[in-house]
Every structure is written in C-alpha cells, then in structure tokens.
C-alpha cells in the first residue's frame, strides 16, 4: 500500500507559475531526488514510476484526483517522473515519494485538481480494487514551495462481508515551478499508531524540497 497527505494553498503573489517554469529533464529530476545521504536515519529505495497519466478511477468520478494522489500520481502525463520508498532505519512511518516534471502549466493543474477533489469528496471508492475511503479532510496549508496541498483520509480495506480494516492515510503535494512532489504515508493496522492520524515525516518533506530547490535554482 502507498500513502499520501495533502494541504491546500493557492500560488502566492510571489510564487512561480508552473506555466512559466522550465520542466526539469529526466537527468535533472534524478539529481533532484533525495538519497540516503540526504536523510539522516532513513533508507531510500528506488521505485517504479511511469510518465503516463494515471488511469485509476474513483466513484464518484470527480474524486479521481484524490484517488490518483494516494498512488503518488495524477491524471496528467509527466515529461519525467521518479519515485522512491523512504523508510526509517529504526522507528517511525515510511513514506512514498514521487517527483513529476510537467510542461504547459500541467503542474498547476495537478495541484488544482487535487485540491478541488479533496474539498468536494468526503468519501469515495477506488473502483479498481473496490476499497472505500472516508474521512477525507483537507488540512491547513503547510506553505511549502510555490503552492501545496495537505490532506488526510482513511482507507477501508477488506473483502465483501468482512469488517473493514481502517487504515489512516496522509498525502502532501507540493509544486515548485513545473515540478510536483507527492508524499504519501499510512499507518499500519497492526502498528502502535494504527488508530492515530497519519503524518508524512517533516524531515522527509524538507530534505526533498531543499534538494529540488538547489537543482531548479541552478537551471
């Protein structure tokens, strides 16, 4: 399972427009992705990532952007995309990260679509795996990057006729220029924090955005 938390925010007056920013190349995006040396106490593993637009669908269909974000993607194709699994060496939550480079203003559209879906959808169903989600809650704007969105939601996993297992999820999506960083996490049902809200580790977010900023500033 993957996870995400998001917080809503509009691009500020001094924020960089995604339409004006130059998309990062695949090589630059790889340079901008955190490694184990950037994160003390964490291990970073490469994960598969496709540049295609996500085909995940939700019911109602207007909730699809939130469903896609739970998987670290969106309904917009990327010019380049990387993905990592970030795990603590000792205790604490893991996180899934995707960095997506977009052209023609699509980075802004990714954030707008996610924010709109999160605000409109209190519950929805993942049509592909028949999981329900409820308790969708847009969090206060964390103020990351040019604009950011943070949310919490709960996955109801289980087969037909079974009592569903409730899995807290969190998603944070951040746009810096033409790049979108999506962070997701969830609390394992058998863990000590099973009943608590999921939280993406602050250290992971800040380390990734700092490294991304160094690469975009050098372009």
Secondary structure, 3 states (H helix, E strand, C coil): CCCCCCECCCCCCCCCCCCCCCCCCHHHHHHCCCCHHHCCCEEEEEECCCCCCCCCCEECHHHHHHHHHHCCCCCCCCCEEEEEEEEECCCCCCEEEEEEECCCCHHHHHHHHHHHHHHHCCCEEECCCCEEEEEEEEECCCCCCCEEEEEEEEEEECCCCCCCEEEEEEEEEEEECCEEEEEEEECCCCCCCCCCCCCCCHHHHHHHHHHHHHHHHHC
